[in-house]
Amino acid sequence: MRTNLASEPNPLSRRDLLKAGAAGVLLLSFRLPIARAADERFAPNGFIRVGNDDVVTLVMPQVEMGQGIYTSLGMILADELDADFNKVVLEHAPPDEKLYANPVFHIQATGGSTSVRAFWMPLRKAGAAARAMLIGAAAQQWKVDPSSCRASNSEVIHDASGRKFGFGALAAQAATQKPPSDPPLKPLKDFTLIGKPIKRKDTPEKANGTAQYGIDVMPAGVQFATIAECPVFGGKVGRVDDTKAKAIKGVRQVVVLDDLIAVVGDSTWTAMQGLDALDITWDEGPNVAIGSAEVWDALRNASKGGGVVAKEQGDVKAAFAAGDRYEAVYELPFLAHATMEPLNCTVHFTKDACEVWTGTQVIARVQSEVAKALGLPTEKVTVHNFLIGGGFGRRLEPDMAVKAALIAQHVEGPVKVIWRREEDMQHDVYRPVYHDALAASVKDGKVTGWTQRITGAAIIARWLPPAFQKGIDIDAVDGATDNPYGVPNVRVEYVRAEAPAVPTGFWRGVGPNNNFFASESFIDELAHRAGADPVAYRLNMLDATPRLKAAVQLAASKSGWGGALPARTARGISAQTAFGSFIATVCEAEVDENGEVRVRRFVSAVDTGLPVNPDTIVAQLEGGLIFGLTAALFGEITIAKGRVEQSNFHDYRMLRINEAPKIEVHLISSTEYPGGIGETGTTAAPPALTNALFAATGVRLRRLPIDRDALAGRKPA
């Protein structure tokens, strides 16, 4: 669909910014002092460098990990600056939270589907300020009023005389201009890039193999290492016999630390051979008795206690006293990130300094944590960021850089540490297990009361302590406190329950993964209990959320909702407001007599506000739906004897290309403030799938991954 760009979008709401525990958008704080480099580059703020060769460099505040923000953020800047997009190049921002903090998190981090919505205004402000200064420089040389000049395609033009200057020719003069405090922004109708499907800037290098990821870094003299950690959570190194390892040609040394062992060699393969030759006795520690059963018992028991109230609206007690009560419990397992680029980090440690090469979502945190681990001043640690071959939240943690740095302390020269897939899988920071208890009060066919008790780990308490207030993890309740269905009486509780010994962290889709699976499954159950069509049931409750209502209507229409299908084949729907976007998804799935599932089709309708790059939006939804579907069909990390049982893709299944469904994405025209899109597909797929499976079989699955025995009737759901 074409997007109407006739009016300005609504600004990012204060609530969106407060959601991650920070308030206010950093606009003018990105400004750097006016500077002239040797090539007379014009650097009006932290984002922009204009060279005398007309090349505009965007210093990227966010890292590219497949979500397309190199292109989308570049489009925002180029459009507001009136720069030739073909002359815009990008470089990673250095660690600097004063200049490059994500306005949503207030730290330098890429995640939470925030890149476009967080930097939409800062980049526009930066581009507008630079454009005004370039125009001012040209007007000064021509001795005309700046209002008689305009910028276009990396040139400043004076229409009355036909004179023009390229940006590069104005760089030195522009550097003498006073930055405007509040430069006027373009009307949306004047955008030339935003709203168009622009091809991604990082595609050519990725296609020809010249793109550099963290794993590709090769500083001079680099050696290679791989590691082993105790397979039991919290275990330590006991005894190591490295005689056989050191006898292997190319093995340089064996580094033994308190909780890990590294073998350093001439190549990664040599290091792996050396690691296999080690005779290791582990001190398994106190967690060897922990298994999945113990984890789930602890979680379910915790849920029985009282929770902290995250939202209280209306009179829930009165609503339940007057209506019929319906209850259900939903559960989600641990999940690994399983990024295609395994964990890696290259470090060169010298006596009083350290240099790090990696791909990270938290470059400033990597710098500070490495400095802390090595006992160095922060400014003595240099971090270079690179493309990421899959983050999904795993690279929001600095642990891989810290471990590599501790190894590098014992190695002469730079060392590249690469995790084996098995080590990566079994020493992840896992998506938490969740237990959700929901209840609804129904009177005269209407949902009058709603309660949801969310039990799970508090990632925010560890990762961003200032945002963990009054015992509430804002990520864990995200999506639950914003019920779009207009229920008048709502109570949402959060129970913090850390899984014994198992480290947990963010996973693509974060809290809404859990909450939308629970709430959209529950809404579907209420619809079927009322004998109502699931789409009609939702539409009757969405008058207060018209953007989501429109998405549900469009998804149903485009999917052929209500049309005839073969036996044991059905459609299911999910609807959600997440990450500032509104999305409805219909899944069409079939189930054979053995309980095997084939997903035939996904149809998504999305209103993500003004679409900066429609091509990227479609691609991200397609990828997100596949990601979420994979988790729903196969994803589960289980624990036995204190260790993760899965080790590689043979027992931690991915969806294969022949199993991928047809996907249709329909964009809804909008001029609202841009929303996030990288995770919405991931959170939409699981409930749409399980709702379709219920419609096809009559079996309600309240726990993921799907239970094929239950679908086949071999056991109760």
N, C-alpha and C positions, 0 to 999 in steps of 0.2 A: 504494500500500500504506500502511496505517496504521503509524505508528511507535510502538514501545513506549517509553514514557518512564519506566518504573518504576524505573530505577536510574541512578546517576551514570555518565557516560562516563569512559573512560580519559583521563588528562591528556595534553596535547601532549608528545610525546617529546622528549628532549634532542637526539636526532639530527635531528628536524625543524628545531629552532632552529639547530643548528650548520650545517645545510646551506648557509645563506647567510653563514656566517662570523661568526655572533653567537651568544652563549649567554645563556640566561635570559630569562624573560618579565618585562617591566616592569609591575609591579603598583602598588606604592605610590608609585613615582616620578611617577605622573600627578597626585598630589595638589597642589593649589594652597593657598596660605595662605587661611584663612577670610576672606571679604570680604563687605562689604555695599555694594552699588551704590546709586545714587540711588533705584531702585525697590525696594530691599531684596531684591534677588535673592540667593538662596542658592547659593553656588558652592563645594561641598565638595571638588571635584577638577577636573582639567583638562577633563573631559568634560561635566559637568552644570551647568546653570543653572536654578534654579527661581524663577520670578517670582511676585509676589504676586497675579497673575491666574491662577494654577494652570498656566500654560504651562511645560512642561519643554523646555529647549533642549539638544539633544545637539550638542556641538561635534565635528564629524565628523573623525576622524583620517585617514580615507581619502577619496579623491575618487570621485564617481559618474561612471562613463563607460559606463553601460548594464548593468553587472553586477548592479544591484539592491541594493548595500550600504547605500544610504540607508535602505532599508526593513529589511533584515536586521539591520544593527547597531542600528537604532532599536528593533527587536523585542527584541533581547537586553537592551538597557538598560531598556526599559519593563517587560519582564517581571520582571526582577530588582528594579527599583525599585517595582513595583506601581503604575505610572503609567498613566493613561488614554492609550492609544496615539493617540487622536484629538487629544490636547492636546500631543503631542510634535512639536516642530519641529526643523529641522536647520540648522546653519550651518557653513560651511567653517572648519576650523581654520586659524589663521595659521601662518606658518613658525615652528616652535618644536620643535626635535628633542629638547629635554629633556622636553617634555610629550607630544609626539605621534609619537615615533619608532615605526616598525613594529617590534615585538619580534623578528621574524624577521631583518630586515635591519639593525636597529640604527640606521637612518636614517629620515627621514620620506618614505616611498615607498609607492605603491600598485602592486602587481604580484605576479606569481608565484602567483596564486590564493591569497593569504594573508589577505585582509581578515577573513573570519569566523574562520578558525582562529587567527589571530594575536591578534585582539581579543576573542575569546570570553571568556577569563578576566579580562582587564583591565576590560572593560565590566561584567561581572557583579560584580566586586569593587567597582567604582565605584558601581554601582546599589545593591548591598547596603549599602555604607557610608552612602550618602545616605538610604536607607530607614531605617536604624538611627537616624540623627540626627534625621530627621523624627519618628519614633516617640518618641524621647527627648524632643523638644521638646513634643510633645502630652502625654506622661506627666508632664512637669514641671508643665505648666499644670493638669492634672487632679489632680496629686498622687497618682498611682497608680504601680504598678510597670510599667516598660516591657514586661515579659513578658505583661502582661494586655492589651496593645494589638496591633493588627495594621494593615497597610496594604492598601488595595485600591482600584483605579481612581482614583488620585490623591487618596485620602483616608486619614487615620489614624482608626481606629475603636476605641472601647472598648466591647466587646460587653456587658459587665456592666451598664453604665449607658445604653447606646445613644447615647452622645455621639460626635461625629465632627468633625474639622477637615479642610478642604481643604489640600492641600500649600501653596497660596499663602498662606493665613493663618498657616502655621507657618514660612514662609521666614525671617523675621527671627530668630525664636527658635532655629530649627535652626542658624543661622549661629553661635550661641554654644556649640553642643555640641562636645565633643571628638570628633574622628573616630576610629572604632574601628580598631584596628590589623589585626584579622583578622575581619571581619564574617562571620557564618554565611551560606552561600548557600542558596537554595531547593532543596529536593529536586526532581528533575525532574518528579515526578508532580504538582507544584503549578503548573507552568507553564500559563499561559492563552493565550499567544501563540505561543511557540516550538513548531514542529511543525505549525502550521496554515498553509494557503495564503493569506497576507494580500496584499491588493492593494497595489501599489507606491505609495509616497508621491509619487514624482516623475511619475507618469503623467498626472494631470489637467493640470498646467502644460505638460507636453510636448504634450498633445493640443490645448490651446487656444492654444498659441503664446506663452504668457507666460514659459516657462522661459528662463533666461538661460545661454547658453553663452559661452565666451570671445569668439567672433566677434560676439556681439550687443552687446557693451559700447559705450556711446556717452557718454563723458565730455564735458562742455561744451567746445565749441570744437575738437572733435577733427577732425583732417585724416586723409586716407587715403593709404596707400602700398602699392605692390607692388614686387617686387624681381626682379633677374636676377643670377644667379651664372654664372661661367664653366662652360660645359657639360662641360669636361674636369676630372676630379678633380684638385684641387690647383692649378688654373689661377688666374690673377689678371686684374684689369682692365688692359687695355693703354691704348687711346685711346678717348675718348667725345666724340662731337659731339652736343650736346643742342639745337641750334638749332631743329630742327623740333618737338621735344617741347615746348619752352618757348613755342612759338607757339600751342599748343593751349589753348583757353579752359578755365580751371579748373586747369591745371597750375601748381602753386605753386613747386616747386623740384625740382632733381635733386641727389641726394646720391651722391657717388662715394667709395666706400671702397676699401681695398686689394683686396678679393676679391668685392665686390658693388656693384651700382648700384641705387638706389631712386629712384622717381619719386613725388613727393608731390602730391596734388591734392585737389579739393573732394569727390571721390567715388572709390570703388574703380574704377569704369569709366573715369573720366577718367585716373586714374593708370595704368591698363592701356593706354589709348590713347597716353599719353605714353611709356610704356615701349616700345611697338611703334615709335614714331617715332624712337627713339634710333639713332644709327649707332655701333655698338660694335665695337671690335677687341680681341679677347681675347689675352692672353699665356697660351697653352695649357700651357706648362710641360713637364716631363719625362715626363708620363704618357700622352701622346697615342698612344703605340704599344701601349698595353695593350688587350687584348680578352679575350673569354670563353675563347678557346683558351689564352691565356697563364695565365689564372687557374686553369683546370683542370689544366694541365700542372704548375704550381707545387704545387697541392694534392696531386696524385697522386704527384709525386716526393717531397714531404715525407712522405707516408704510408709510403714505403719505408724510411725511417730508423727508428731506435728511438724508442719513446714513453716517457713517464713513466708508471709503474705507478700507476693510481688504485685498483685493487683486486687483491689476490692471495689466493686461497683454495684450499686443497688442493694437490695435486701435478699441475699442468696437464701438465707434460712427460711424466710417467708415464702419464697418462690418454690422451694422444695416441699414445704409443708402443704402447699395448695395444688401441686401437680403430681403426675406420675413420674417415678424415678427410673432412670435407665443408666446402667454402669458398664464400663469396659476397661480393660487394662491392655496396654500395648508396650512392647519391649523391643529394644534395638541392641545388637551385639557390639563388641569391640570390632574396629576396622583398622587395617593398615593403610598407608598411603600408596605404597607400591608404585612410586614414580618410575618412569622409564629410565631416567638418568639416576643411577644409584647414588647414594650419598658419596660426596667427595670433597676434598679441600686440599689445596696446595699451600704450604707454609715455608717461609725461609726465616729462621730465627738466628739472630746474631746476639752478641753480648748485651747490647742495650737497645735493640729494636727488633721489630717483627713485621714481615710483609705477608699478606694473606691474599690468595686468589680463590674465589669461590662464586657460587650462585646462591644468593640468599634473599629472603623477603624482609630481612631486618639487618641491614648493613651496619647501622650505628650500634645495634646491640651486639653484633659479632665483634666489632671493634672494642667495645667496652668489656665484654666478657673474656675475650682473649687477653686483653691487657690485665684484667684482674687475675686470670689464671697464671700468667707469666710474671706477675709482679712488676709490670711496666706502666709508665704513665700512658694514658690513652693516646696522646699525640705521637707516641713512639710506635703505634701500631697502624700500619697502612693497609687498607682493605680495598681490593679491586673487585667489582661486581661484574657478573657475566650473565648471559642468557641462562634461563633455568629450564631444564628438560622435565618439567612437572614439579609443581610445588604442593598444591592442594592443602596447604597449611603445614606440611612437614618442615619446610624451610622458614617457618616462622620461629623456629628454634635454633639457637646458636651452638648446640652441643657438638655437632660434627666439627665445627671450626675449633672449639676448645680442645677436643680430643686430638685433632691433628696438630695443634700448636704444642700440646704437651709432649707429643711424640717428636716433633721437630726440635725440641730442646736438646734431644739426644743425638741429632743427626747433623753432620757437617754439610752445609749447603741446603738448597730447597728440597722438600720431599712432598710428593703427591700421595695422599692417602685416599684409597678407594675402598669402599665397603663392598664386600661380596653381597649378592642379592640375599643370601640366607641371613647374613648378619644384619643387613638393612631391614629385612622383614621381621626378624626376631628381636630386634632392639629398636623398635619404632617408638613413637610417642602416639599412642593409639586414640582413635575416636572413642569417647567413653561409652560404656554400657548405660542405657537409660531405661527407666521404668516409669510409665505414665499411667496414672489412675484418673479416669475421666468419669464424670457423672452429669446427666442432664435432667432437668425437670421439664415435662411437656404437659401443657394444659390447653385444651380446645385446639389441639393440632399445632400449637406454637411452642417453640423452645423458650421457656421463661427463665430458666436458670441454668448455669453452666459452671462446673468446677473442674479444675485440672491440677493435679499434684504431680510435679516433675521431680524425679529423684535421679541424681547423677552427680558426677564430679564437677567441681568448680574450677574450670580452666582459668577463668579470669582472675581468681584469687591468687594464682601463681604467676600468671603471665602479665597482668596489668593490675597490681594490687589497689591503686587508687580508685579503680572502677568497681571494685568489690565492696559494696556498701550495704550495711544492715543485713549481712548474711545472704544477699541475693546475687547470684551470678547472672549478669545481664545477658550473657550469651545463652545460657541454659534456658532462659525463659523467653528468648527472642522468638516471636511468632505466636507464642501462647498468650501474651499480654495484649495482642492486637487483633483479637477475634473480629473478623470483618462482617459477621452475620447479624449484627444488631441485636444480640441477646441482651436484655436489659439488666440482668443480675448475674454478675460474673465474679468468681473468686479463683485466683491462680496462686498456687503455693509452690515453693521450691524447697526441696530437702537436699542438703549437701551430703553426698555419700561417696567418698573416695574409694575406688576399687583397691583392695589390699595389694600393695606392692607394684601394681601395674601403672606405668607412667601414661598419662593421658594429655591430649592436646587438641588443637583445632584440626578439623577435617572438612574438606570442601562442602559447604552448605551449613557448617557449624550448627548452632542450636536449632534453627528451623528444620534441619534434617529430621530431628526427633519430633518436634512439635507439630509439623505438618503431617507427618505420617500418622500421628495419633489423632489430631483433630479432623483431618479429612477422611480418615477411616471411620471415625465416630459419627461425623455428619452423614456419611453414607449409610451407616447402620441405622441412624435415626430415620433417614428417608425410607429405607426398606421396611422398617418397623411400622411406619405410618402408611405403607402401601403406596408411596409416592414415587414418581420418577426422580432419580437423583439430580438431574439437571434442573427440573422444575422446582424441586425442593430448595435447592440453593438459590435460584433466582428469586423466589418469594422472600428470601431473607437478606437480599443484597441491595435493597434500596438505598441504604446508608453508605454503600461503597460502589458508586456507579461505574468507576473505572474497572473494577473487578467484574461487575455484572456484565459489562459490555464484552469483556474477555470471555466469560462463560458462554454468552450467547454466540459469539463468533466461533469459538472452538467447537461447540455443539453443532453449529450449522455446517462448518467445513468438514467435520468428521462423519457427517451423515447420521448423527445420533438418532436412534429410534428405528433406523433401517434394519431390514432383515439380515441375519447372519447365520452361518451353519451351526449345527449342534455343538455344544461345549465351546462356543466362541462368543465373546461379548465385549462390550465397551464399558470402561470405567472412567470417571472424571475426578480430577482434583483441582482445587482453586486456592490461590494464596496471594497474600500481599507480603512481599519479602524484598529486602534490600532496595526499597524505594520503587519497586516494579510490581505490576499486577499481571498475573499469569494464570491461565486456565489450560489444562492439558487433558486430552482424551487419549486413553490407551486402548487399543484393540488387541486382544490376546485370545489364544485358543489353548485348551488343555486336553491332552490325550488321556486314554484310559489308565495309563501308567503314571499320571501326574506330571508328565513332562510339559513344559510351557513353551509356547512359541509366541513371541510378541510380534504381531504383524505390522503394527502401525502406531505412531504417535502423531497427534495433531495438537499443536500449541498455538494459542493466541496470546499475545503479550502487549501490554502497554508499559513501555519502559521510559515514558517521557520522550522528550526530544531525542531521536536516535542519531547520535553523532556519526556512527558508521553502520548502516543497516546490515551490511555484509558481515561484519564482526558479530553483531547481535545474533543473527541467524546461526552463525558457526558456533558461538558459545552455547546457545540453547541446544543445538544438536549434540555437541560434546557433553554438555551437562546431563542431558537425558540419557545418553549412553552410560555415563559415569554412575548416575543414580540407579539405572536399570541393572547394571552389573552388580552393584551392592545388594539390591533387592533379590536378585536371582541367586547369587553365590556368596556374597561377602560375609565372612565371619572369622574372627580370630578367637581361638579357644586356648585355654590354659590347662596344663597338666603337670604336676610335680614342679610347680613354680616356673614353668617355661612355656613359651609359645609353641604350639604344635605345628603350625604352618611354616613353610620355609621358602617356597618359590611358587611360580605360577602353575605348577602342576597340582598343588593343593590349596592355592589361593586364586581361584579361577577368575579370568577376565572374559568378558563377552567377546566372542570371535566374529570375524567379519561376516561369515555366513549366517550368523545368528542375529545380526543387526537389523532392526525394523526399518521400514520406510518412515521418514520423519518429515513433517510439514510444519513450517513456522510461519505464522501470519502476524505481521506487525500492525498495530492499531495507531492511526494518526494521532499525534499528540504534540503539543507545544509546552507541556509541563517540564519542570526541572528534570534533567536526566537521572534515571535510576540505575541501579547496579544490575548486571546480567550474568556474570560469570558463574554464579552458583544456583540460579533460580531453576534451571533444568534439573539439577541434581536433587533438589528438594521436591520437585513436582513428580518425578517418575515413580517412586515407590508407592505412594497411595493410589495413584491412577492405576497402576498395575494391580495391586491387591483388590481394589474395587472392581476391576474388570474380572478378576479371577472369581470373586464372589458371584458376580452376575452370571458367569459361565457355569459354575459348579454348585453354588449354594454353600460353599465352604468359606467361612470368614477367617482369614489369617491375621492374627494380631501381633505376630512376632516375625522378624526378619532374621535371616533370609527365608524365602518361601519354603514351606514344608511339602515336598512332593508326595510323601506318604499320605498326608492329610488330604491333598487334592485328589488322590486316587482312591480314597476311602479305606486305606489300610490301617488308619489310626485316627482318633479324633483330633480336631484342630486345637 
